[in-house]
């Protein structure tokens, strides 16, 4: 039902991820529209969205949906809002989030400097996935084990990135919670008011029609 009639090509998907066809402003407005229309309380919706923001600072790329949904489920936030919140992490913001998280994590572990640049980090994750696949195949005698390189990646990149992202992710989540909650509450209040007004108009129209039919019957 929700799929495109003509699926996007790989390069079109990649381009849409970097810069949406209708612009980031339209994409942000759409996410906000979907968020406000979720059938839940403003607290749970905002809490779920904050979970998605928090997860955006983690290095669990490809698992952000699941990670956000799990945290939202644990703290009783809206799971769908948590998934929507992960869109705060996108190709535009990931370099900033990554630099903050990895830089802070390396300082916490006493490592020198602010860490590798974003291109090097991306290469590290790509190489780690390749090493993991080769190491898995080596169990069946189909490749060469690369556990040593994975260990280096784990200690030098993944763990500092993950630990360093906890504090800025939490701060960003709290900020987005308090920004989102009044917006969702105001939208829901306006929507309830519109629905109540329409219901009152419909009831008044039905009463008028009933009165008109009664007068018509009495006149016969």
N, C-alpha and C positions, 0 to 999 in steps of 0.2 A: 504493500500500500504506500509506503514512504520511500520507496526506491525510485531512482530516476529512470525514465523510459530509455534514455541512452546513457549508459555508464560513462563516467569520466575516464580518460586515459591516465596512465601513471603520471606523465609530465603535467597534465592539467591539474591533477590532484596536488602535485607538488607545488605548482604555481599558486593554486588556491590557498594552500597552507601558508605560503609566504605572504601573499597579498590577495585577499578575496576579490572576486570579480567585481563586486559592488562596493568594495572599499571596507576598511576596518571599521569605520563609523557605522555603516549599515550592519556589519556583523555584530558589533557591540550592542546596537539597538535591538537586534533580533534576539541575542542572548538575554538581554534585560527583559524583553517582552515575554519570552518563554519562562523566565524565572518568576516574574510577577504573577503569571497565570497558573502556577502550580497549586493544586488543591490541598493546602496545608496551612498551618499557622505561620505568621511572620517569623516567629522565633525558630521554628524547625527549618523553614526554608533558608533563612539567613545562616543558621548553624551549619546546614548541609553545604551551602555555597562556600562558607569559610573553610570547610574541610577540603574542598576542591582547590582553594587558593593555597592552603597549607601544603598539600601534596605537590603543587607545582614547583616547590623548592627542593624536591627530592630527586635523586638520580634514577628512580625506577621508571625509566622511559618505556612506554608501551604497556605499563601496568598502572598508570595513574588513575584510570577509571576504577579498577578493582580496589586499589589502595584507598581512594577517596570514599568509595561505597562502603568499605569495611569500617573506616573510621566513623563515618556518618551513622552506620548501623550501631556501632558501639556506644556512641554518645547520643543516640536517638535523634539525629538530624534527618532531614529529608534526603534520601539517597539520590533521587534524580537531580536535585539541586546541587549535590556534591559533584555529580558528573558534569553538570553545566559549569561549575566553578573551576574545573580543571582547564577550561579554555582560557583562563587568565594566563596559564602557561602555554605559550605559542612560539613560533619561530622568531617573533620580534622580541619577546620578553625573556626567552630562555638564556640568551647570552648574558643578560644582566643578572638573572637569578643564579645562573651557574657561577658567575664571577664572585658574587656575594657569598654564596654557600661554600664553594670550594676555597675561596680565600680565607674565610672565617674558620673553616674546618682545619686548614693547614696551620693556621696560627694556634688553634686550640691544641693541636698535636705537636706543636713545637717545630714545624717544618719551616724552611726558609722561604722567604718571598711570598707572593700571592698566588703562586701556582702557575701552571701552564695556561696559555691563552685558549679561547674558545675552540679554535680550529684543532689545537692539540688535544683538547678534551674530547672532541668529537671523534678524532682518530683513535683515541684511547678506548672509547666505548665500542667503536667499530671493530678494532683489533681484539678486544676482549670477547666480543660475540663470536668472532672467527676462531679464536683460541678455544673457546668453550665448545664450539661445534667439533673442532678437530680432536679435542681431548675426549669428547663423547664417542666419536668414531673410533678412537684408539682402543677403546674397551673391546671393540669387535675386530680389532686388527686392521682397521681401514684408514688409519691416520697416525699422526705423531702427537703424543701428549704434550700439552703446553701448560701444565699446571703451574710451573714456575712463573711464567709471564702473567698468568691470572692472579697469582698471589701478589705480585708487584702492583698490578692494577688495583686489586682489592685494598691494599694498605696505603697506596699513594694517591689514589683518585676516589674510589667509590666510598670508602669509609669516611674520609674527610668531607667529601661532598654531602653525604647523608647526614652526618652529625652537625656539620656547619649550617645545613639548611633548616635545622629544627627551630632555632631561635628566630631568624628572619621570617621563616614561614609562619610561625606562631604570631609574630607581630603583625604581619600582613593579614593573617586570618582574622585577628581581632578587629583590625581597622575595617576590613570589608564587612564583617558582621554588623558593626555599628553603622556603616554606611547603607547597607542593604536593608536592614530591618525596618527603618521608618519608611523607606520607599515602597516596600512590599505592603506594609500596613496601610499606607495612604492609598495605594492602588486598590487594595481589597475593600477599603471603606468606600471609595468612589464607586466601585463596581457593585457593592451591596446597595448603595444608594440608588444607582441607576436601575438595578433589578427591582427594587422596592417601588420606585416611581412607575416603572412599566407595569408592575403587578397592580398597582392602584389604578392606573389608567385603564387597564383591561377590566378590572372589577367594576369601575364606574361605567364603562361602555356596556358591559353585560347588564348592569342594573338599568341603564337607560333603554336598552333594547327590550328588556323584560317589561319595563313600565309601558313602553310604546305598544308592545303586543297586548298587554292587559287592557289598555285604553281602546285598542282596536277591537278587541273581543267584546268589551262593554258597549261599544257603539253599534254593534250588530243587532 
